[in-house]
Amino acid sequence: MQTLVVGAGAVGGYFGGRMLAAGRNVTFLVREKRATLLAKNGLQIKSPAGDLTLANPPTVLKENLTQHYDLIVLSCKAYDLADAIESFAAAVGPQTVILPLLNGMQHLDILSQRFGAEKILGGQCVIASTIDADGAIKHLNTFHGMTFGERDGTSSPRVAQIEKEITGAGFDVNVSPSILQSMWEKWIMLASLAGSTSLMRSTVGDILQAPGGEQFITALLEENAAIATANGHAPSGSFYDRTRKMLTEAGSTLTASMFRDISNNARIEADHIIGDLLRRGREAKTKTDLLQVVYIHLKTYEARSRREA
């Protein structure tokens, strides 16, 4: 199976690098600057699961794409989705399967409209990683997994083939018959964590120490869960209980990557993670008061960033 990983960043570079090290046929679609750096320093992964350096990993620039791939793994940030689509479009052939690992749900509609719904799997990943100043990928904890499946919940030969290709590559692999449910649950957890820590500009533990802090976090979670329920994906009781416990743990230093991006004056996925959930809540006529406040805050941050730039 020939796999094209779009980008060689903190997520795609990690999973693609593990696959490449395990002998899989992987090529990274990268920009010229990243290609030069990889050719010079190799693809470096620093991880509690084992460090890895792959000298001169296979790369291709978008203008040099001349073949179709069996599998395209997409792990860009949502605000880069349009550019990413244009970069890999030439690699999509009649038998190509696209596995997106983005958060939220909006990207599924965008990809389906461009390439056809039948080509798009549901997918998500669990990993905390970043890229350091030298271009090395730093894996920040011991979690590293990928979950995917057909969006209609069926079993298929192509999913079985992808599972066989990815399994044994050095990270956890799970095929889910309810991948959309899993994606919705992760979405409302992320929207609650990112929304609260970004709005309050602090950790979960700090928010809980503020008067009304716990009530705010739990009310935001309830609001987001109600939106999911209204859209046909009510969170399971076990998931909801785990998430509520995580978001109300005294002394927790937990924050969301969106909060860390704001702290670094970086771009954020305000529209994809919060705005799209808000839209779906409004369309379903559910309560969205707190989510609206979060969204206004994030869009104000974006407006200020543009002005200062």
C-alpha positions as CSV (number, residue, x, y, z in Angstrom):
1,M,0.0,0.0,0.0
2,Q,1.3,3.4,-1.0
3,T,0.6,6.0,1.6
4,L,0.9,9.8,1.3
5,V,1.1,11.7,4.6
6,V,0.1,15.3,4.1
7,G,2.7,17.2,6.0
8,A,5.5,16.0,8.3
9,G,4.5,18.0,11.4
10,A,3.8,17.1,15.0
11,V,1.0,14.6,14.1
12,G,1.6,13.5,10.5
13,G,5.3,13.3,11.0
14,Y,4.9,11.2,14.1
15,F,2.5,8.6,12.8
16,G,4.1,8.6,9.3
17,G,7.5,8.3,10.8
18,R,6.6,5.3,12.9
19,M,5.0,3.7,9.8
20,L,8.1,4.4,7.7
21,A,10.4,3.0,10.4
22,A,8.2,-0.2,10.4
23,G,8.9,-0.7,6.7
24,R,5.7,0.8,5.3
25,N,5.7,2.6,1.9
26,V,5.3,6.2,3.1
27,T,5.9,9.5,1.3
28,F,5.5,12.9,3.0
29,L,3.9,15.8,1.1
30,V,5.7,18.8,2.4
31,R,6.7,22.4,1.5
32,E,10.2,23.1,0.2
33,K,11.5,24.5,3.5
34,R,10.4,21.3,5.4
35,A,11.8,19.1,2.6
36,T,15.2,20.8,2.9
37,L,15.2,20.4,6.7
38,L,14.3,16.7,6.5
39,A,17.0,16.1,3.9
40,K,19.5,17.7,6.1
41,N,18.6,16.5,9.6
42,G,16.3,13.5,8.9
43,L,12.9,13.0,10.5
44,Q,13.5,13.0,14.2
45,I,11.1,11.8,16.8
46,K,11.8,12.2,20.5
47,S,9.4,10.1,22.5
48,P,8.9,8.2,25.7
49,A,8.0,5.3,23.4
50,G,11.4,5.4,21.8
51,D,13.4,8.0,19.9
52,L,13.7,7.7,16.2
53,T,15.8,9.3,13.4
54,L,15.1,8.5,9.8
55,A,17.7,9.8,7.4
56,N,16.4,11.6,4.3
57,P,12.7,10.3,4.4
58,P,10.8,10.2,1.1
59,T,9.2,13.6,0.4
60,V,7.4,15.2,-2.5
61,L,6.4,18.8,-3.3
62,K,2.9,19.4,-4.5
63,E,4.1,20.5,-7.9
64,N,5.9,17.2,-8.3
65,L,2.9,14.9,-7.5
66,T,2.6,12.6,-10.5
67,Q,1.0,9.5,-9.1
68,H,-2.1,8.4,-7.2
69,Y,-1.8,6.9,-3.8
70,D,-3.8,4.2,-2.1
71,L,-4.1,6.0,1.2
72,I,-3.8,9.7,2.1
73,V,-3.4,10.6,5.8
74,L,-4.5,14.2,6.5
75,S,-3.6,15.8,9.8
76,C,-3.3,19.5,9.1
77,K,-4.9,22.2,11.2
78,A,-8.4,23.1,10.1
79,Y,-7.3,26.6,9.0
80,D,-4.9,25.0,6.6
81,L,-7.5,22.6,5.1
82,A,-8.2,24.5,1.9
83,D,-4.5,24.8,1.1
84,A,-3.9,21.1,2.0
85,I,-6.7,20.0,-0.3
86,E,-5.2,21.8,-3.2
87,S,-1.7,20.4,-2.4
88,F,-2.8,16.7,-2.5
89,A,-5.7,16.8,-5.0
90,A,-3.5,15.5,-7.8
91,A,-2.7,12.4,-5.7
92,V,-6.4,11.3,-5.5
93,G,-7.2,8.6,-7.9
94,P,-10.2,6.2,-8.4
95,Q,-9.2,3.9,-5.6
96,T,-7.7,6.4,-3.2
97,V,-9.0,6.5,0.4
98,I,-8.6,9.7,2.5
99,L,-8.2,9.3,6.3
100,P,-8.5,12.7,8.0
101,L,-7.4,13.1,11.6
102,L,-8.7,16.6,12.2
103,N,-11.0,17.4,15.2
104,G,-14.6,18.5,14.8
105,M,-16.8,17.4,11.9
106,Q,-16.8,20.2,9.3
107,H,-13.9,18.9,7.4
108,L,-15.8,15.7,6.5
109,D,-18.4,17.8,4.6
110,I,-15.6,19.8,2.9
111,L,-13.7,16.8,1.8
112,S,-16.8,14.9,0.7
113,Q,-17.9,17.8,-1.4
114,R,-14.5,18.0,-3.2
115,F,-13.7,14.3,-3.6
116,G,-16.9,12.4,-3.0
117,A,-18.2,11.0,0.3
118,E,-17.3,7.4,-0.6
119,K,-13.6,8.3,-0.5
120,I,-13.6,9.8,3.1
121,L,-13.2,7.7,6.2
122,G,-13.9,8.9,9.7
123,G,-10.8,9.2,11.9
124,Q,-9.2,10.7,14.9
125,C,-6.0,10.4,16.8
126,V,-4.8,10.7,20.4
127,I,-1.4,12.3,20.8
128,A,0.3,15.3,22.4
129,S,3.2,16.4,20.3
130,T,5.0,19.5,19.0
131,I,7.9,20.5,16.9
132,D,11.0,22.1,18.4
133,A,13.2,24.8,17.0
134,D,15.4,22.2,15.2
135,G,12.4,20.6,13.5
136,A,12.3,17.5,15.7
137,I,9.0,16.1,16.7
138,K,8.6,15.9,20.5
139,H,6.1,13.4,21.8
140,L,4.9,14.9,25.2
141,N,3.4,11.8,26.9
142,T,2.8,8.1,26.4
143,F,-0.4,8.2,24.4
144,H,-0.2,7.7,20.7
145,G,-3.1,6.1,18.9
146,M,-5.2,6.3,15.7
147,T,-8.9,5.3,15.4
148,F,-10.8,5.1,12.1
149,G,-13.7,3.4,10.3
150,E,-16.3,3.7,7.7
151,R,-18.7,6.5,8.5
152,D,-21.8,4.3,7.9
153,G,-20.5,1.8,10.5
154,T,-20.0,-1.1,8.1
155,S,-17.0,-3.3,7.8
156,S,-15.2,-3.0,4.5
157,P,-12.2,-4.7,2.8
158,R,-10.4,-1.3,2.5
159,V,-10.6,-0.6,6.2
160,A,-9.3,-4.1,6.9
161,Q,-6.5,-3.5,4.5
162,I,-5.6,-0.2,6.1
163,E,-5.7,-1.8,9.6
164,K,-3.3,-4.5,8.4
165,E,-1.0,-1.9,6.9
166,I,-0.9,0.3,10.0
167,T,-1.0,-2.2,12.8
168,G,2.5,-3.0,14.2
169,A,3.9,0.4,13.2
170,G,4.6,1.4,16.8
171,F,1.4,3.1,17.9
172,D,-2.1,2.0,19.0
173,V,-4.6,1.2,16.2
174,N,-8.3,0.8,16.6
175,V,-11.0,0.2,13.9
176,S,-14.3,1.6,15.2
177,P,-17.8,0.6,13.9
178,S,-19.1,3.9,15.4
179,I,-16.4,6.4,14.4
180,L,-18.8,9.3,14.0
181,Q,-19.9,8.8,17.6
182,S,-16.3,8.8,18.8
183,M,-15.6,11.9,16.8
184,W,-18.6,13.7,18.3
185,E,-17.6,12.7,21.8
186,K,-14.1,13.9,21.3
187,W,-15.4,17.2,19.8
188,I,-17.6,18.1,22.8
189,M,-14.8,17.2,25.2
190,L,-12.3,19.4,23.2
191,A,-14.8,22.3,22.8
192,S,-15.4,22.2,26.6
193,L,-11.7,22.1,27.5
194,A,-10.6,24.5,24.8
195,G,-13.5,26.8,25.4
196,S,-13.0,27.1,29.2
197,T,-9.2,27.3,29.4
198,S,-9.0,29.7,26.4
199,L,-11.7,32.0,27.7
200,M,-10.3,32.0,31.2
201,R,-6.6,31.9,30.1
202,S,-5.6,29.4,32.6
203,T,-5.6,25.7,33.7
204,V,-8.6,23.7,34.8
205,G,-7.3,23.7,38.3
206,D,-7.1,27.6,38.4
207,I,-10.6,27.9,37.0
208,L,-12.0,25.6,39.6
209,Q,-10.5,27.9,42.3
210,A,-12.5,30.9,41.0
211,P,-16.0,31.5,42.4
212,G,-18.4,29.9,39.9
213,G,-15.5,28.3,38.0
214,E,-16.7,24.7,38.3
215,Q,-20.3,25.7,37.5
216,F,-19.0,27.4,34.3
217,I,-17.1,24.4,33.1
218,T,-19.8,21.9,33.8
219,A,-22.5,24.1,32.3
220,L,-20.4,24.5,29.1
221,L,-20.0,20.7,28.9
222,E,-23.7,20.3,29.4
223,E,-24.4,22.8,26.6
224,N,-22.0,21.0,24.2
225,A,-23.4,17.6,25.1
226,A,-27.0,18.9,24.4
227,I,-25.8,20.0,20.9
228,A,-24.4,16.6,20.2
229,T,-27.6,15.0,21.4
230,A,-29.7,17.2,19.2
231,N,-27.6,16.1,16.2
232,G,-28.2,12.4,16.9
233,H,-24.9,11.7,18.8
234,A,-25.8,11.8,22.5
235,P,-22.6,11.1,24.5
236,S,-22.6,7.9,26.4
237,G,-23.0,8.0,30.2
238,S,-19.5,6.6,30.8
239,F,-17.9,9.1,28.4
240,Y,-19.8,12.0,30.0
241,D,-18.8,11.0,33.5
242,R,-15.1,10.6,32.6
243,T,-15.1,14.0,30.9
244,R,-16.8,15.7,33.7
245,K,-14.4,14.2,36.2
246,M,-11.4,15.3,34.1
247,L,-12.8,18.9,33.8
248,T,-13.4,19.1,37.6
249,E,-10.2,17.7,39.0
250,A,-8.9,19.9,41.7
251,G,-5.4,21.1,41.1
252,S,-5.4,20.0,37.5
253,T,-2.7,21.6,35.2
254,L,-4.7,20.5,32.1
255,T,-5.1,23.1,29.3
256,A,-6.0,22.8,25.6
257,S,-3.7,23.3,22.7
258,M,-5.9,26.2,21.6
259,F,-5.1,27.9,24.9
260,R,-1.4,27.3,24.4
261,D,-1.7,28.7,20.8
262,I,-3.3,31.8,22.2
263,S,-0.5,32.2,24.7
264,N,2.0,32.0,21.8
265,N,0.0,34.4,19.7
266,A,-0.5,31.7,17.1
267,R,-3.4,30.8,14.8
268,I,-6.3,28.9,16.3
269,E,-9.2,26.7,15.0
270,A,-11.9,28.9,16.4
271,D,-14.4,28.4,13.5
272,H,-13.8,24.6,13.1
273,I,-13.9,23.7,16.8
274,I,-16.2,26.3,18.4
275,G,-18.0,28.1,15.5
276,D,-19.2,25.0,13.7
277,L,-20.5,23.5,17.0
278,L,-22.2,26.8,17.7
279,R,-23.9,26.8,14.3
280,R,-25.1,23.2,14.7
281,G,-26.5,24.1,18.1
282,R,-28.4,27.1,16.7
283,E,-29.8,25.1,13.9
284,A,-31.0,22.5,16.4
285,K,-32.4,25.3,18.6
286,T,-30.5,24.2,21.7
287,K,-29.0,26.5,24.3
288,T,-25.8,28.1,23.2
289,D,-25.3,31.0,25.5
290,L,-21.9,30.0,26.9
291,L,-20.6,28.7,23.6
292,Q,-21.4,32.1,22.1
293,V,-19.4,33.9,24.7
294,V,-16.4,31.6,24.0
295,Y,-16.7,32.2,20.3
296,I,-16.9,35.9,20.6
297,H,-13.7,35.8,22.8
298,L,-11.8,33.7,20.2
299,K,-12.9,35.8,17.2
300,T,-11.9,38.9,19.2
301,Y,-8.4,37.4,19.7
302,E,-8.2,36.7,16.0
303,A,-9.2,40.2,15.1
304,R,-6.6,41.7,17.5
305,S,-3.9,39.4,16.1
306,R,-4.7,40.5,12.5
307,R,-4.6,44.2,13.5
308,E,-1.3,43.8,15.4
309,A,0.3,41.9,12.5
